[in-house]
Amino acid sequence: MIEDMKTSFCALTADINTGEQVQIKKGKLSMAVRASGSVPLLFSPVSLDGRKLIDGAAISPVPVEVCKEMGADIVIAVNLSTNFFSNKKAVSGGIQIALRATQLMIKTLAELNCQKADVCICPKIEEPNKYTLISKFLNSANLIKIGEVATEKKIAKINSLINRPSS
């Protein structure tokens, strides 16, 4: 159960019927993670407490405010959407255009969220030549390496925050 964990935890989700942000801070961890990972068009929404929940990225792709509300002294954010538009090829068809518009909204929201973070790590995840949702989840070893490289660039800043004198 989430409430039995040693470290504070919150899964951020969105109620697809009301548009409300829903923070899951108690109950089954597996259900909270499943709800938070319910990316539209990839996974079905999760029914919980009378709500239909989807990935919280629909409201807050980089939930810095939630971390601060939970008492975080330092927030190290990771923005996975900074390189959404690296592939300049035109998209066509209703689904691809709708997905691209969604990416634009997520990218903009993520940038706003990151302004409130102490440090923001921005891995440069390249888009494939042909735009597909599932391609983002392929080649995880390469994605991990991209994340490591982006994090290395911020280590000095992170260390300075961790080692700063208390006020």
C-alpha atoms as a printed R data frame, in Angstrom:
    type eleno elety resid chain resno       x      y       z
1   ATOM     1    CA   MET     A     1   0.000  0.000   0.000
2   ATOM     2    CA   ILE     A     2   1.206  3.485  -0.839
3   ATOM     3    CA   GLU     A     3   0.580  4.796   2.653
4   ATOM     4    CA   ASP     A     4   2.940  2.123   4.074
5   ATOM     5    CA   MET     A     5   5.889  3.222   1.939
6   ATOM     6    CA   LYS     A     6   8.918  4.843   3.614
7   ATOM     7    CA   THR     A     7   9.157  7.515   0.915
8   ATOM     8    CA   SER     A     8   6.271  9.805   0.022
9   ATOM     9    CA   PHE     A     9   4.655  8.817  -3.253
10  ATOM    10    CA   CYS     A    10   2.074 10.356  -5.532
11  ATOM    11    CA   ALA     A    11   0.862  9.099  -8.890
12  ATOM    12    CA   LEU     A    12  -0.498 11.951 -10.957
13  ATOM    13    CA   THR     A    13  -3.483 11.154 -13.153
14  ATOM    14    CA   ALA     A    14  -6.270 13.001 -14.922
15  ATOM    15    CA   ASP     A    15  -9.978 12.216 -14.827
16  ATOM    16    CA   ILE     A    16 -10.893 11.926 -18.506
17  ATOM    17    CA   ASN     A    17 -14.552 12.727 -17.775
18  ATOM    18    CA   THR     A    18 -14.070 15.896 -15.702
19  ATOM    19    CA   GLY     A    19 -10.604 17.106 -16.715
20  ATOM    20    CA   GLU     A    20  -9.550 17.224 -13.067
21  ATOM    21    CA   GLN     A    21  -6.088 16.381 -11.820
22  ATOM    22    CA   VAL     A    22  -6.214 13.371  -9.493
23  ATOM    23    CA   GLN     A    23  -3.342 12.645  -7.123
24  ATOM    24    CA   ILE     A    24  -3.194  9.066  -5.873
25  ATOM    25    CA   LYS     A    25  -1.387  9.012  -2.514
26  ATOM    26    CA   LYS     A    26  -2.948  5.952  -0.924
27  ATOM    27    CA   GLY     A    27  -4.152  2.545  -1.941
28  ATOM    28    CA   LYS     A    28  -2.517 -0.083  -4.122
29  ATOM    29    CA   LEU     A    29   0.769  1.056  -5.652
30  ATOM    30    CA   SER     A    30   0.238 -1.136  -8.713
31  ATOM    31    CA   MET     A    31  -3.140  0.458  -9.419
32  ATOM    32    CA   ALA     A    32  -1.725  3.980  -8.977
33  ATOM    33    CA   VAL     A    33   1.157  3.307 -11.363
34  ATOM    34    CA   ARG     A    34  -1.161  1.657 -13.885
35  ATOM    35    CA   ALA     A    35  -3.509  4.665 -13.805
36  ATOM    36    CA   SER     A    36  -0.630  7.122 -14.119
37  ATOM    37    CA   GLY     A    37   0.695  5.184 -17.107
38  ATOM    38    CA   SER     A    38  -2.613  5.067 -18.965
39  ATOM    39    CA   VAL     A    39  -1.376  6.892 -22.042
40  ATOM    40    CA   PRO     A    40  -4.375  7.572 -24.293
41  ATOM    41    CA   LEU     A    41  -4.490  5.445 -27.456
42  ATOM    42    CA   LEU     A    42  -1.965  3.009 -25.957
43  ATOM    43    CA   PHE     A    43  -3.665  1.913 -22.740
44  ATOM    44    CA   SER     A    44  -7.258  2.082 -21.604
45  ATOM    45    CA   PRO     A    45  -8.211  4.386 -18.732
46  ATOM    46    CA   VAL     A    46  -8.282  2.923 -15.222
47  ATOM    47    CA   SER     A    47 -11.514  2.973 -13.230
48  ATOM    48    CA   LEU     A    48 -10.825  3.980  -9.638
49  ATOM    49    CA   ASP     A    49 -13.182  5.442  -7.044
50  ATOM    50    CA   GLY     A    50 -15.814  6.195  -9.679
51  ATOM    51    CA   ARG     A    51 -13.374  7.983 -11.978
52  ATOM    52    CA   LYS     A    52 -11.826  7.119 -15.353
53  ATOM    53    CA   LEU     A    53  -8.139  7.958 -14.995
54  ATOM    54    CA   ILE     A    54  -5.489  8.543 -17.645
55  ATOM    55    CA   ASP     A    55  -1.842  9.577 -17.624
56  ATOM    56    CA   GLY     A    56  -1.389 12.786 -15.625
57  ATOM    57    CA   ALA     A    57   0.775 14.194 -18.434
58  ATOM    58    CA   ALA     A    58  -2.486 15.331 -20.007
59  ATOM    59    CA   ILE     A    59  -2.578 18.021 -17.300
60  ATOM    60    CA   SER     A    60   0.989 18.259 -16.027
61  ATOM    61    CA   PRO     A    61   3.688 16.467 -18.076
62  ATOM    62    CA   VAL     A    62   6.408 17.455 -15.585
63  ATOM    63    CA   PRO     A    63   4.600 17.670 -12.212
64  ATOM    64    CA   VAL     A    64   6.974 20.031 -10.411
65  ATOM    65    CA   GLU     A    65   4.169 21.666  -8.413
66  ATOM    66    CA   VAL     A    66   3.039 18.318  -7.022
67  ATOM    67    CA   CYS     A    67   6.577 17.617  -5.795
68  ATOM    68    CA   LYS     A    68   6.768 21.016  -4.122
69  ATOM    69    CA   GLU     A    69   3.342 20.539  -2.509
70  ATOM    70    CA   MET     A    70   4.597 17.239  -1.103
71  ATOM    71    CA   GLY     A    71   7.498 19.053   0.577
72  ATOM    72    CA   ALA     A    72  10.422 18.544  -1.807
73  ATOM    73    CA   ASP     A    73  13.313 20.874  -0.988
74  ATOM    74    CA   ILE     A    74  14.872 20.420  -4.425
75  ATOM    75    CA   VAL     A    75  13.016 19.409  -7.577
76  ATOM    76    CA   ILE     A    76  15.004 17.783 -10.368
77  ATOM    77    CA   ALA     A    77  12.626 17.558 -13.305
78  ATOM    78    CA   VAL     A    78  12.936 15.451 -16.437
79  ATOM    79    CA   ASN     A    79  11.296 16.829 -19.564
80  ATOM    80    CA   LEU     A    80  10.918 14.129 -22.221
81  ATOM    81    CA   SER     A    81   9.152 16.374 -24.703
82  ATOM    82    CA   THR     A    82  11.860 18.897 -25.569
83  ATOM    83    CA   ASN     A    83  12.678 17.221 -28.874
84  ATOM    84    CA   PHE     A    84   9.169 16.394 -30.084
85  ATOM    85    CA   PHE     A    85   9.579 18.406 -33.254
86  ATOM    86    CA   SER     A    86  13.110 17.361 -34.246
87  ATOM    87    CA   ASN     A    87  11.757 15.422 -37.224
88  ATOM    88    CA   LYS     A    88  10.665 18.080 -39.716
89  ATOM    89    CA   LYS     A    89   8.780 15.660 -41.963
90  ATOM    90    CA   ALA     A    90   5.165 16.596 -42.528
91  ATOM    91    CA   VAL     A    91   2.491 14.466 -40.947
92  ATOM    92    CA   SER     A    92  -0.713 13.612 -42.735
93  ATOM    93    CA   GLY     A    93  -3.974 11.980 -41.898
94  ATOM    94    CA   GLY     A    94  -6.331 12.693 -39.036
95  ATOM    95    CA   ILE     A    95  -4.701 10.479 -36.400
96  ATOM    96    CA   GLN     A    96  -1.162 11.728 -36.992
97  ATOM    97    CA   ILE     A    97  -2.286 15.345 -37.033
98  ATOM    98    CA   ALA     A    98  -4.238 14.841 -33.791
99  ATOM    99    CA   LEU     A    99  -1.216 13.171 -32.174
100 ATOM   100    CA   ARG     A   100   1.068 15.974 -33.333
101 ATOM   101    CA   ALA     A   101  -1.323 18.601 -31.920
102 ATOM   102    CA   THR     A   102  -1.327 16.707 -28.621
103 ATOM   103    CA   GLN     A   103   2.471 16.708 -28.647
104 ATOM   104    CA   LEU     A   104   2.456 20.465 -29.118
105 ATOM   105    CA   MET     A   105   0.205 20.920 -26.087
106 ATOM   106    CA   ILE     A   106   2.304 18.569 -23.954
107 ATOM   107    CA   LYS     A   107   5.542 20.269 -25.027
108 ATOM   108    CA   THR     A   108   4.168 23.692 -24.094
109 ATOM   109    CA   LEU     A   109   2.810 22.510 -20.734
110 ATOM   110    CA   ALA     A   110   6.081 20.738 -19.926
111 ATOM   111    CA   GLU     A   111   8.086 23.886 -20.618
112 ATOM   112    CA   LEU     A   112   5.839 25.846 -18.244
113 ATOM   113    CA   ASN     A   113   6.135 23.120 -15.574
114 ATOM   114    CA   CYS     A   114   9.933 23.070 -15.840
115 ATOM   115    CA   GLN     A   115  10.232 26.802 -15.140
116 ATOM   116    CA   LYS     A   116   9.400 25.999 -11.500
117 ATOM   117    CA   ALA     A   117  12.023 23.235 -11.124
118 ATOM   118    CA   ASP     A   118  15.455 23.734  -9.569
119 ATOM   119    CA   VAL     A   119  17.051 21.695 -12.349
120 ATOM   120    CA   CYS     A   120  15.536 20.373 -15.553
121 ATOM   121    CA   ILE     A   121  17.091 17.459 -17.412
122 ATOM   122    CA   CYS     A   122  16.117 17.417 -21.090
123 ATOM   123    CA   PRO     A   123  17.122 14.222 -22.917
124 ATOM   124    CA   LYS     A   124  17.231 14.684 -26.692
125 ATOM   125    CA   ILE     A   125  15.065 11.765 -27.766
126 ATOM   126    CA   GLU     A   126  15.099 11.800 -31.560
127 ATOM   127    CA   GLU     A   127  11.912 11.197 -33.441
128 ATOM   128    CA   PRO     A   128  11.931  8.435 -36.028
129 ATOM   129    CA   ASN     A   129  11.571  9.268 -39.718
130 ATOM   130    CA   LYS     A   130   8.035  7.958 -39.684
131 ATOM   131    CA   TYR     A   131   6.016  9.306 -36.777
132 ATOM   132    CA   THR     A   132   4.419  6.575 -34.672
133 ATOM   133    CA   LEU     A   133   3.531  6.514 -30.994
134 ATOM   134    CA   ILE     A   134   4.956  3.087 -30.256
135 ATOM   135    CA   SER     A   135   8.400  3.911 -31.664
136 ATOM   136    CA   LYS     A   136   9.117  5.978 -28.528
137 ATOM   137    CA   PHE     A   137   9.073  2.801 -26.441
138 ATOM   138    CA   LEU     A   138  11.477  0.833 -28.630
139 ATOM   139    CA   ASN     A   139  15.244  0.605 -28.131
140 ATOM   140    CA   SER     A   140  15.198  1.227 -24.379
141 ATOM   141    CA   ALA     A   141  18.993  0.764 -24.011
142 ATOM   142    CA   ASN     A   142  19.518  3.728 -26.329
143 ATOM   143    CA   LEU     A   143  16.945  5.780 -24.432
144 ATOM   144    CA   ILE     A   144  18.720  5.041 -21.141
145 ATOM   145    CA   LYS     A   145  22.023  6.195 -22.630
146 ATOM   146    CA   ILE     A   146  20.401  9.418 -23.884
147 ATOM   147    CA   GLY     A   147  19.085 10.014 -20.360
148 ATOM   148    CA   GLU     A   148  22.500  9.401 -18.839
149 ATOM   149    CA   VAL     A   149  24.155 11.896 -21.201
150 ATOM   150    CA   ALA     A   150  21.540 14.572 -20.440
151 ATOM   151    CA   THR     A   151  21.893 13.971 -16.693
152 ATOM   152    CA   GLU     A   152  25.696 14.212 -16.811
153 ATOM   153    CA   LYS     A   153  25.320 17.717 -18.220
154 ATOM   154    CA   LYS     A   154  23.395 18.755 -15.081
155 ATOM   155    CA   ILE     A   155  25.439 16.951 -12.396
156 ATOM   156    CA   ALA     A   156  27.405 20.049 -11.349
157 ATOM   157    CA   LYS     A   157  24.172 22.032 -10.880
158 ATOM   158    CA   ILE     A   158  22.569 19.170  -8.959
159 ATOM   159    CA   ASN     A   159  25.622 18.825  -6.705
160 ATOM   160    CA   SER     A   160  25.626 22.565  -6.004
161 ATOM   161    CA   LEU     A   161  21.983 22.357  -4.891
162 ATOM   162    CA   ILE     A   162  22.544 19.308  -2.733
163 ATOM   163    CA   ASN     A   163  25.650 20.723  -1.092
164 ATOM   164    CA   ARG     A   164  24.390 24.282  -0.532
165 ATOM   165    CA   PRO     A   165  24.173 25.487   3.067
166 ATOM   166    CA   SER     A   166  20.757 25.309   4.693
167 ATOM   167    CA   SER     A   167  18.966 28.620   5.091
